[in-house]
Amino acid sequence: MEDKITIERINLLHPKLRTEANTIYHEIIAALTGKAICRFAFTLRSFAEQEALYAQGRTKPGPIVTWAHAGQSYHNYGLAIDIVLLVDKDGNGTFETASWETNVDFDGDGKADWMEIVSIFKKYGWEWGGDWVKPKQDLPHFQKTFGHSEAELLALFDGKKLIPNTNYVNI
């Protein structure tokens, strides 16, 4: 089942990633055949949104959810995706419950749904935050950086090295 919100969020990604992310998403749809679907929870995040998220758990209420200031996240350049599983617990087709469980096999095919998603992203060369060393491990996070650091991307952004008529860095 295609999630309209995910399609909208794919269209916010850096133009170099949109077609591939759409392909990945449709492979995920084909792989998850049970009571869970995948939603791309975050793709592009503005600098203001990033700074507000960084403040959470520090100067604003809530748990700490990021270690990156504005300009220091691949989300700020449309080069990252965070996922969540949406589960239809009551079987009515609404997929009303969010899950970040990485070891549950909602479709009963012998493979944890989360790990099926990870393998699809990795097949296309995306880096998974679950492979990072704790405490900065980020299980919902995937990124494709084209070999650029956040500092390089910020320098391109600050230097207005953008794709014409957009706010996307020209990489």
KAUR-V309794 format. One record per pair of residues at least 24 apart in sequence whose ideal C-beta (glycine too) atoms are under 10 Angstrom apart, sorted by the first residue. I is the first residue (numbers start at 0). J is the second residue. If there is no record, write none. Layout:
i:j
I:J
I:J
This chain:
i:j
0:28
0:31
0:32
0:36
0:85
0:87
0:92
0:94
1:25
1:28
1:36
2:27
2:28
2:36
2:37
2:38
2:39
2:85
2:94
4:38
4:39
4:40
4:85
5:36
5:37
5:38
5:39
5:40
5:42
5:80
5:82
5:85
6:39
7:39
7:42
8:38
8:39
8:40
8:41
8:42
8:43
8:80
8:81
9:39
9:42
9:80
10:42
10:43
11:39
11:41
11:42
11:43
11:44
11:74
11:77
11:167
12:39
12:42
12:43
12:74
12:76
12:77
12:78
12:79
12:80
12:143
12:167
13:42
13:43
13:73
13:76
13:77
13:78
13:79
13:143
13:145
13:152
13:162
13:165
13:167
13:168
13:170
14:77
14:162
14:165
14:167
14:169
15:77
15:78
15:143
15:145
15:162
15:167
15:169
15:170
16:42
16:76
16:77
16:78
16:79
16:80
16:123
16:125
16:142
16:143
16:145
16:167
17:42
17:77
19:120
19:123
19:124
19:125
19:143
20:77
20:80
20:120
20:123
20:125
20:141
20:143
22:119
22:123
23:80
23:116
23:119
23:120
23:122
23:123
23:125
23:141
24:80
24:82
24:116
24:119
25:119
26:115
26:116
26:118
26:119
26:120
26:122
26:123
27:82
27:112
27:115
27:116
27:119
27:120
29:119
30:106
30:108
30:110
30:112
30:115
30:116
30:118
30:119
31:84
31:105
31:106
31:108
31:112
31:113
31:115
31:116
32:105
32:106
32:107
32:108
32:112
33:86
33:87
33:103
33:104
33:105
33:106
33:107
33:108
33:112
34:84
34:85
34:86
34:87
34:88
34:89
34:90
34:92
34:94
34:96
34:105
34:106
34:107
34:112
35:83
35:84
35:85
35:86
35:87
35:88
35:94
35:96
35:98
35:100
35:103
35:104
35:105
35:106
35:112
35:113
36:83
36:84
36:85
36:86
36:87
36:94
36:105
36:112
37:82
37:83
37:84
37:85
37:112
37:113
37:115
37:116
37:119
38:81
38:82
38:83
38:84
38:85
38:94
38:97
39:80
39:81
39:82
39:83
39:139
39:141
40:80
40:81
40:82
40:83
40:84
40:85
40:97
40:99
40:139
40:140
41:72
41:74
41:79
41:80
41:81
41:82
41:83
41:139
41:140
42:74
42:77
42:78
42:79
42:80
42:81
43:74
43:75
43:76
43:77
43:78
43:79
43:80
43:166
43:167
44:69
44:72
44:73
44:74
44:75
44:76
44:77
44:79
44:81
45:69
45:74
45:75
45:166
46:70
46:71
46:72
46:75
46:153
46:156
46:166
48:72
48:74
48:75
49:74
49:75
50:75
63:134
64:137
65:135
65:137
65:140
66:134
66:135
66:137
67:135
67:149
68:149
69:153
70:149
70:150
70:152
70:153
70:154
70:156
70:157
71:148
71:149
71:150
71:152
71:153
72:140
72:142
72:149
72:152
73:126
73:140
73:141
73:142
73:143
73:144
73:147
73:148
73:149
73:152
74:140
74:142
75:149
75:152
75:153
75:156
75:166
75:168
76:142
76:144
76:145
76:147
76:149
76:152
76:153
76:155
76:156
76:166
76:167
76:168
76:170
77:165
77:166
77:167
77:168
78:125
78:141
78:142
78:143
78:144
78:145
78:147
78:149
78:152
78:167
78:168
78:170
79:125
79:126
79:128
79:137
79:140
79:141
79:142
79:143
79:144
80:120
80:125
80:139
80:140
80:141
80:142
80:143
81:128
81:137
81:138
81:139
81:140
81:141
81:142
82:113
82:116
82:117
82:120
82:138
82:139
82:140
82:141
83:113
83:139
84:112
84:113
84:116
84:139
86:112
99:138
99:139
100:138
101:129
101:138
101:139
113:138
113:139
116:141
117:141
144:170
145:170
146:170
